């Protein structure tokens, strides 16, 4: 009985850690160069899972069948989106995309034959536009496809935000 009483605090701590990792925050490793220069290959980031509100330019982790991708939210539900002469236009208005490398011309109509981003969907892209598998090829991601928002870069330590 004394042994069981002694184990209870450790079991409670273990349960709390598991629940926090499942529902609140979890670490994620960056794989590849598609988010360079913001995030580099093998950087360790902290993923906030409980906040399901996404704004333009948030960095998120999206789920694919065989892997997860870390990308930046560019387009929100109900918006039109176009890159013309390396400039981002949302709903026909120029938007300063200070995170991107040079981006080739692109439009939703030209690539997906849709005018607006569907409800409950997000258009995501890597910062290294020339080397990024993202919504330009994969299409929009639903809110359920997004695992969470990147809040901190843990490793390397000099990049902690």
C-alpha positions as CSV (number, residue, x, y, z in Angstrom):
1,X,0.0,0.0,0.0
2,X,2.9,2.4,0.8
3,X,4.5,1.7,-2.6
4,X,1.2,2.5,-4.4
5,X,0.8,5.8,-2.4
6,X,4.4,6.7,-3.4
7,X,3.7,6.0,-7.1
8,X,0.5,8.1,-7.3
9,X,2.3,11.5,-7.8
10,X,4.4,10.0,-10.5
11,X,1.4,8.6,-12.3
12,X,-0.4,11.9,-12.1
13,X,2.6,13.7,-13.5
14,X,2.9,11.2,-16.4
15,X,-0.9,11.6,-17.2
16,X,-0.6,15.4,-17.1
17,X,2.4,15.3,-19.5
18,X,0.6,13.0,-21.9
19,X,-2.5,15.1,-21.9
20,X,-0.5,18.3,-22.4
21,X,1.3,16.7,-25.3
22,X,-1.9,15.4,-26.9
23,X,-4.1,18.5,-26.5
24,X,-2.0,21.6,-25.7
25,X,1.6,21.7,-27.1
26,X,4.0,19.3,-28.7
27,X,7.4,19.6,-30.3
28,X,7.9,19.2,-34.0
29,X,11.1,19.1,-36.2
30,X,11.4,21.1,-39.4
31,X,12.2,18.8,-42.3
32,X,13.7,20.3,-45.4
33,X,14.4,23.9,-46.6
34,X,10.9,25.0,-47.6
35,X,10.6,27.5,-44.7
36,X,14.1,28.9,-45.1
37,X,15.3,31.4,-44.0
38,X,12.7,31.6,-41.2
39,X,13.2,28.0,-40.1
40,X,16.0,25.6,-41.1
41,X,16.2,21.9,-41.6
42,X,16.2,20.1,-38.2
43,X,15.1,23.1,-36.2
44,X,12.9,22.1,-33.3
45,X,9.7,24.2,-32.9
46,X,6.9,24.1,-30.4
47,X,3.4,23.5,-31.8
48,X,0.4,25.0,-30.0
49,X,-2.5,22.6,-30.7
50,X,-5.3,24.2,-28.7
51,X,-5.6,27.5,-30.6
52,X,-7.6,26.9,-33.8
53,X,-7.7,30.5,-35.0
54,X,-5.3,31.1,-37.8
55,X,-4.3,34.5,-39.2
56,X,-2.4,35.5,-42.3
57,X,1.3,34.8,-42.0
58,X,0.9,32.4,-39.0
59,X,3.2,29.4,-39.3
60,X,1.3,26.1,-39.0
61,X,1.8,22.4,-39.3
62,X,-0.5,20.7,-41.8
63,X,-1.2,17.0,-42.0
64,X,-0.7,14.9,-45.1
65,X,-1.3,11.2,-45.2
66,X,2.3,10.3,-44.8
67,X,4.0,13.4,-43.3
68,X,3.4,16.7,-41.7
69,X,4.4,20.0,-43.4
70,X,5.4,23.3,-41.7
71,X,4.1,26.2,-43.8
72,X,2.9,29.8,-43.5
73,X,-0.8,30.8,-43.9
74,X,-1.2,33.1,-46.9
75,X,-4.9,32.9,-47.8
76,X,-7.9,32.7,-45.5
77,X,-11.4,31.3,-46.1
78,X,-13.5,33.3,-48.6
79,X,-10.5,35.3,-50.0
80,X,-9.3,35.6,-53.6
81,X,-5.5,35.1,-53.9
82,X,-3.1,35.9,-56.7
83,X,0.7,36.5,-57.1
84,X,1.5,38.8,-60.0
85,X,5.0,40.1,-60.7
86,X,6.1,38.6,-57.3
87,X,3.5,40.6,-55.4
88,X,0.7,39.1,-53.3
89,X,-2.8,40.3,-53.9
90,X,-5.6,39.3,-51.6
91,X,-9.1,40.3,-52.7
92,X,-7.5,42.4,-55.4
93,X,-5.4,44.5,-52.9
94,X,-1.6,44.4,-52.6
95,X,-0.4,42.8,-49.4
96,X,3.2,43.0,-48.2
97,X,4.5,39.5,-47.9
98,X,7.8,40.2,-46.2
99,X,8.5,36.5,-45.5
100,X,8.6,35.2,-49.0
101,X,11.3,34.6,-51.5
102,X,10.5,35.5,-55.1
103,X,7.2,34.0,-55.9
104,X,6.2,33.1,-59.5
105,X,2.8,34.3,-60.9
106,X,0.0,32.2,-59.5
107,X,-3.8,32.5,-59.1
108,X,-6.5,30.3,-57.7
109,X,-8.5,30.6,-60.9
110,X,-5.6,29.6,-63.1
111,X,-4.4,26.7,-61.1
112,X,-7.6,25.3,-59.4
113,X,-10.4,26.8,-61.4
114,X,-11.9,28.4,-58.2
115,X,-12.4,32.1,-57.5
116,X,-12.2,32.1,-53.7
117,X,-10.6,29.9,-51.0
118,X,-13.5,27.6,-49.8
119,X,-15.0,28.1,-46.4
120,X,-13.1,26.4,-43.6
121,X,-10.0,26.2,-45.8
122,X,-6.6,27.9,-45.8
123,X,-3.9,28.4,-48.5
124,X,-0.4,27.8,-47.1
125,X,3.0,28.2,-48.6
126,X,6.6,27.8,-47.6
127,X,8.8,30.9,-47.3
128,X,11.3,29.4,-49.7
129,X,8.9,29.5,-52.6
130,X,11.2,27.9,-55.2
131,X,11.6,24.8,-53.0
132,X,8.2,24.3,-51.3
133,X,5.6,21.6,-51.7
134,X,2.5,23.6,-50.6
135,X,-1.0,24.7,-51.5
136,X,0.1,25.7,-55.0
137,X,0.3,22.0,-55.8
138,X,-1.7,20.4,-53.0
139,X,-4.6,22.7,-52.9
140,X,-6.2,24.3,-49.8
141,X,-6.1,22.7,-46.4
142,X,-9.1,22.5,-44.1
143,X,-9.0,23.6,-40.5
144,X,-9.1,19.9,-39.5
145,X,-5.9,19.3,-41.7
146,X,-4.0,21.9,-39.5
147,X,-2.5,20.3,-36.4
148,X,-1.6,23.6,-34.8
149,X,0.3,26.9,-34.8
150,X,4.1,27.1,-34.4
151,X,4.8,29.4,-31.5
152,X,8.5,29.0,-30.7
153,X,11.7,27.8,-32.3
154,X,13.4,25.9,-29.5
155,X,16.5,24.7,-31.3
156,X,18.8,26.4,-32.2
157,X,18.5,28.3,-28.9
158,X,19.7,31.5,-30.5
159,X,16.5,31.6,-32.5
160,X,14.1,31.3,-29.6
161,X,11.3,33.8,-30.2
